[in-house]
Amino acid sequence: MAEGEPIRSTCAYCGVGCGVLLTPGAEGLSVAGDPDHPANHGRLCSKGAALAETVGHADRLLHPQVDGIETGWDRALDHVAERFRQTLREHGPDSVAFYVSGQMLTEDYYVANKLMKGFIGSANIDTNSRLCMASTVAGHRRAFGTDTVPGTYEDLEEADLVVLVGSNLAWCHPVLCQRLAAAKAARPGLRVVNIDPRRTPTCDLADLHLPVAPGEDVALFNGLLAAIDARGATDAAYLAHVEGLDAALDTARADDPARTGLDASLLERFYGLWCRTEKVVTVFSQGVNQSTSGTDKVNAILNCHLATGRIGRPGMGPFSVTGQPNAMGGREVGGLANMLACHLELEDPVARAAVRDFWDAPRMPERPGRKAVELFRGVESGAIRALWIINTNPAVSMPEADRVRDAIAACPFTVVSDITARTDTARLAHVLLPAAAWGEKDGTVTNSDRTISRQRAALSAPGTARPDWAILAGVGQRMGWVRAFDYDGPAEIFREHATLSGVAARLGRDFDISALSDISDAGYAALSPVRWPVTATRTGGRFFGDGRFFTPSGKGRMVPVSARAPASVASADYPFRFNTGRIRDQWHTMTRSGVSPRLSRHLAEPFLEIHPDDATRLGLAPAGLADVTSPHGACVLRVLVTDRVRRGEVFAPIHWTAETAPSGRVDALVAAEVDPVSGQPESKASVVSVAPFQAAWHAFAVSALRATPRCEYWARARSEKGWRLELAGRARPMDWEATARALFDLPDATVQSVADPARGLTRLAFSENGRLVAALFVGLEPVALSREHLAGLLGDAAETPLSGRPGADMPDPGPVLCSCLNVGMNTILSAIESGDALSVEQIGTALGAGTNCGSCKPEIAALLSQAAAKEAAE
């Protein structure tokens, strides 16, 4: 590759699998969308566009650590191997476990699965993908006989009706939302229905919003199945290839669609639209999967497509969109505790023997291992005594997170592989192993529509960091299995994986990339995106349009399912239904996205959405703080009063940790109730109580250096020149200057101060060598000032930082609304008020806002609506 030529790679975030062009240069890495990649055609969302801001080496783990002491790789891997061998000798194979991640590349995942299942001899390897798509896997296997995604992204553009179920596509899969929006603009007859208890930004694209009651998707789709039959919309010819119609219809008719909480007129509109439209795609995501009835929800959706034959043909079919960049690759290599590699069944003795023979493995487990919640229960009970966590943060992200954190802390031996020691989980490890990060490692990932893409290294790994496959293989060799783990690179692992897929295909499985089994190192280096299967006779395409399935009978299966309520029951003590999810500009627990100042400008602290009537009844003020409590934990969250949620329901995002907002770890509130089939936790229907947080003071601070407050509420975010903090406490300090000096570690800095004790106001600005290094603004209520302006003064010779606002000659852009192009809310409002921009498109033309990833368009539209309503009222 010529110097300066872009390197083709794949984005590190969601399952869309966008192609990126990476260009290293003297000023760092530049990132652009790859116009030739079939997933995104050059588009990127705000997170993808900011990837270059996340590759710095600050806070990176550079060398292995054993018991907090830095050491070399040989000693660290010898120690890990010996502790695992000792645990196996004393307690047996099921006393050890791996908890891995959809952030791993397929080659990493393959080696981890091979080491645990084939050589350690346990199926105790599960993944954080259990938290996002395990119910889809289970539903696919029940209906199709294997975990097959039938369709492709092109179906969204070819459909006449796209139904989004539990999927805030605009924020969680923005590039797919852009593709759908472009298709709708090109074909105005295309209709979009959004099914979600909340009114999300995705509703801006929808022709119809169905605010279904939490957990009642089965009742909704059972009602649809009954309507399909009643209106004669079944496909008799296709049903010759399907089993279970009568039983599925019987249970569907027994359910009452009134459970959905939807008006009969809304149900009629939806059912009529679905029944009379042949080309229907149903897109579903975490709102379906993250439920104690998640597998049944998936099958309720699949039943409707099987009954009508609307599957596996252009513009029609059920479509699961995955949350992580390589959740699909993990499914392909058997990364879940109840699966074998290449979609083979762990409990099938023929499949088990085939994989064991292929690996020349000493042993294979005969039953599934512990799924995620069970796995950490096993750690808690002492059944699991050696644990290896790779590229994930379960001390924050698991339900009942406090309980999981405490279990990990008590585990006799815990290894964590990660890019940083600054995570809640890494702080609990006996051994820390520095992993190569995105942009530094080579391998493949598979996106939501089965497209395999290369991730390629554009940067050198810092310190002695290694790719995950090499770390795992090093331990495997030291445990005595030298030949099995003697890999010279990811291409060799990929060839082995592809060869094993041919074995699986001969056993009747769907996943087959055997045509790539003899790919050369050069061919692997140059591999272009390709959708599986990849065989001697077929590449890509759709599944099941021909009526051929992977069940023993060769027929598809309609599964009878009945609606049931969420496991957690609301009560007088916990009256609110608690929903969780993602926000637009952050990712999981922010280990990567939180490094980017740009991505922290939009929403910089954890919050709770609550309906205005509930807020008034409870005495919660907008922008105040709330105590949120469940039977399993407690949080303090910023109050966002909005009618996007319904009365009796609240929503909070999942991203904050003990590193960024200790009281904002929302999974501490979530009950560890799981789907009985998939083992996936119910993350969107726990119950909580909400009450005002009785704050004696509120504050905002900026600091050039990382500061860690000691108060009941704080949230820390990156800024361009340092850090910004929101703070609050239940008791006022006696001396604000002494408190601030301790917070910022500035015992000798020069201070400017203004205080009004009667009004509870204090403002302090600290400087060194005439440059602002920190400032603290305190009040009795949440502090009103220009946060972006104040953060921008760090390092400057600021003469009047205590005003907290820019001068008259410096307009305040306000909170950032468009993260891609750094356009603030006040800037947009000024354009609206001036009359220069009176539509989303005109604002894009004038300011650029909304013209890159488009995720902010719903918020721009809301500002326009508010301005129009204000003008009408005047």
ABEGO torsion letter per residue (X at the ends): XBBGBBBBBBBABBAAGBBBBBBBBAAEBBBBBBAABAAAGGBBBAAAAAAAAAABABGBBABBBBGGBBBBAAAAAAAAAAAAAAAAAAAEAAABBBBBBAABBAAAAAAAAAAAAAAAGBABBBBAAAAAAAAAAAAAAAAAGBBBBABBAAAAAABABBBBBGBBAAAABAAAAAAAAAAAAABAABBBBBBBABBBAAAAABABBBBBBBGAAAAAAAAAAAAAAAAGABBAAAAAABBGAAAAAAAAAABBAAAAGBBAAAAAAAAAAAAABABBBBBBBAAAABBAAAAAAAAAAAAAAAAAGBBGBBGBEBBBBBABAAAAAAAAAGABAABBBGGBBAABAAAAAAAAAAAGBABBBABBBBBAAAAAAAAAAGABABBBBBGBBAAAABBGAAAAAAAAAABABBBBBBABABBAAAAABABBBBBBBBGABBEBBBBAAGBBBBBBBABBBBEABBBAAAAAAAAAAAAGBAAAABBAEAAAAAAAAAAAAAAAAAAGBABBAAAAAABBAAAAAABBBBBOBBBAABBEEBBGAAGBBABAAGBBBBBBBBBBBBABBBBAABABBBBBEBBAABBEAGAAAAABAAAAAABABBBBBBBAAAAAAAGBBBGBBBBBBBAAEBBBBBBBBBAABBBGBBBBBAABBAAABAAABAAAABBABBBAAAGBBBAAABBBBBBBBBBABBBBBBBABBBBBBBABBBBBBBAAEBBBBBBBABBBABAAAAAAAAAGBAABBBBBBBBAAAGBBBBBBBBGGBBABBBBBBABBBBBBAAAAAAABGBBBABAAAGBBBAABBBAEBBABAAAGBBAAAAAAAAAAGABABAAAAAAAAGBGABAGAAAAAAAAAAAAAAAAAAAX
